[in-house]
Amino acid sequence: MASALDRFWMPTTPALRLGTVRALVGAFALVYLLIRAPHLFSYALDDVDRFQPVGLATLAPSPTLPLVYQGLVALTLALAVPFFLGWKHRVLAPLFAGLLLWVLTYSNSWGKILHTDNALTFHVLILALAPAADALSLDARHRPTPPASGRYGWPLKLMGAVVVAVYLLAGIAKLRNGGFEFLGGETLRNFVAFGNVRKIELGSHHSPLGAWLSGYPAPFVALAGFSLLAELVAPLALFHRRFGVWWSVAIWGFHLGVLALMAIGFFYQLTFVAFLPFLRAERIWERRPFRRLGQRLGVAPRGDGAAQPEPVAA
């Protein structure tokens, strides 16, 4: 029994796969933080009456001093770079993950809680505590390639479990709130219509397609059934690799539909970075557009078609 659990949670995995996922998640986190930087810095001078702490922010009895908070945001931005590059990973990566958790929960303490940040934050936390810089990193440039091992498999399995849990809980919430009546499509249709009307009234960007489609009930029956089924079967993605790939594509399509019908972008999912734990991410270096870049990073193709990192000369 213990052996079967070990094989499930710690599948033999190449270090390059975990290193590639770290680099891509780190690249997304860096760009995401840079884009949101003005928004994050703005909370330092916000109305203190709006402060209702969530997450780590509950440890603070009152808002953080503006200068201190802005310094923490700046430090988080700076530490995203070594996380992406895999430099001093054992020390700097956990520090970055902790600061990211603090900054994002603190920003959510001033208004609507953005659950879109959850998967990214959990993935960074897992990668920060894993040996995710043993390949494709500045830390590994002078070291020989480590053999494939279960120590590189459990972080990806845990990251996949986080993604699966998000959608399974969403499916359960649909059933608890409305039961199988959700499959009738009316709840989803009303939600799409309300979201677009609200944005129109507030002068925000809305979806003309969603507003138009709200007048036709039939499509929402299919959309409701698709979304609920995709969420409830999510755990199967952990047990079968190929199913995990197809499930990821289906959920990506779901988010594409949310963007098209409601003008709401879950960019961590839309870029497919959230679903990397279900893929053989290291194969990106075999693709022609990335092959030369991979060679510069020390990745060389192997005879069996898998890419492996090679020590980079000083």
Secondary structure, 3 states (H helix, E strand, C coil): CHHHHHHHHCCCECHHHHHHHHHHHHHHHHHHHHHHHHHHHHHHHCCHHHCCCCHHHHHCCCCCCHHHHHHHHHHHHHHHHHHHHCCCHHHHHHHHHHHHHHHHHHHHHHCCCCHHHHHHHHHHHHHHCCCCCCCCCCCCCCCCCCCCEHHHCHHHHHHHHHHHHHHHHHHHHHHHHHHHHHHHCHHHHHHHHHHHHHHHHHCCCCCHHHHHHCCCCHHHHHHHHHHHHHHHCHHHHHCCHHHHHHHHHHHHHHHHHHHHHHCCCCHHHHCCHHHHHHCCHHHHHHCHHHHHHHHHCCEEECCCCCEEECCCCC
